[in-house]
Amino acid sequence: MKTSLYLCLAFGLLISLARTEKFKFTNYRLISLLPESPVHVQLISEWEENPDFDIWTRIKSVQERVTVLLSPNAFLKYSLLFKLFNIPYSIVEQDIQSRIDEQDRSMALTKNQKSIVGKFARYSEIMSYIDNLAIENPSIVSTYVAGTTYEDRNLKVAIIKTPSSTRKVWIDCGIHAREWMTPATCIWIINKLIKGYQNFEPEVVNLLNYYEFHIMPLQNPDGYEYSHTTYRLWRKNRRPIRGNCIGVDLNRNYGYKWFTGGSSNQPCSDIYAGPSADSEAETQAVESYINKYKGDWDTFLTIHTYGQWWFTSWGYTEADPPHYDDLKEKAKIATDAIKSVNGTVFTYGSSAQILYIASGGSDDWAVGDAGIKYSFCLELRPGQTGIDSNYGFTLPEDRAPMVGEETYAGIVALVKSLMP
């Protein structure tokens, strides 16, 4: 009897370990497509809804390259379709697992460092970091839990302000799980603001004497943790939907002009918009928090990666957003500041005009429902071409300080331009 019990326990343990084993992307290829006709563009857009066709860059027009990740089986399938429809393609990376391994090695080098600033920290480390900042700097830092996720993780906001702060700035990161560079960037910004104030830097002191910074480093902690433990390139949240299909693309779930284009109603799709507008706990938490202080926000910034873009609204339509000239003027100020740090060039303008139509985004909601004029979506480095572009979402951790510093410069320049 005891032997049988031990065997059952051992078998159960093996099953548990198998379920949590990290997925290997061995021989997954990164492919560059070159659509040469509107039909090609339409086909690639339709294939994006398929779970086995993982687009990493924009689908916009003919003669603009599109990068897609394909498993070995998917490559066999789609390479035949590329040939059938005469879509030129080339292999950018033969084995994306080698890039993931390189990213892991870069993280191992800083594993024993106490500070998480400039690192791809885990959820628990980020939560502890924020809590400790509030304990150590009670006069300028506080925290607030805006909500909890399906897996009962906190959606925590770090609030940095002084007694004279009046207007508010919102910044969120990590809405898409695999975009590890964005939570690291939010942490970098938090650290720069606090250290700058402690060191009496005039620029930071002036900012915090007028603005409260409300920063949510992880808008999708369930997906983020899953991308660390199990499936590196996971995108959505982790709420079960139907059958084996898990997760909603949170940046297709916001209620303003929900499901009017550029999203999917297929639960297994990476761009699944959810069963209804605002269906997800993460979406509801951000919306409730913003609405709690409606009218107090001067800007709403949601940080993604990658592409080196500074997007204005709209995402759901190619029509110009209200005050478009003013929005572009402010975006130019920010991107010029970014360029001044490392020479990184960002393109700015309407996301639908530059990238593609994608409804249900948080930046559109911030304008359309929350009434925040200066709402922007940032897509950090690398760019779609040039240095480091082949890494995509797997950019090594040692790039984090560079990304954080230039992003901080751009945000500070924008916020200063909004001050009276």
Buried (B, 14 or more C-beta within 10 A) or exposed (E): EEEEEEEEEEEEEEEEEEEEEEEEBEBBBBBBBBBBEEEBBEBBBEBBBBBBBBBBBBBBEEEBBBBBBBBEEBBEBBBEEBEEBEBEBEEBBEBBBBBBBBBBEBBEEBEEEEEBBBBBBBBEEBBEBBBEBBEEBEEBBBBBEBBBBBBEBBBBBBBBBBEEBEBBBBBBBBBBBBBBBBBBBBBBBBBBBBEBBEEEBEEBBEBBBBBBBBBBBBBBBBBBBBBBEEBBBBBBBBBEBEEEBBBBBBBBBBBBBBBBBBBBEBBBBBBBBBBEBBBBBBBBBBBEBBEEBEEBBBBBBBBBBBBBBBBBBBBBBBEBBEBBEEBBEBBBBBBBBBBEBEEBEBBBBBBBBBBBBBBBBBBBBBBBBBEBBBBBBBBBBBBBEEEBBBBBBBBBBBBBBBBBBBBBBBBBBBBBBBEE
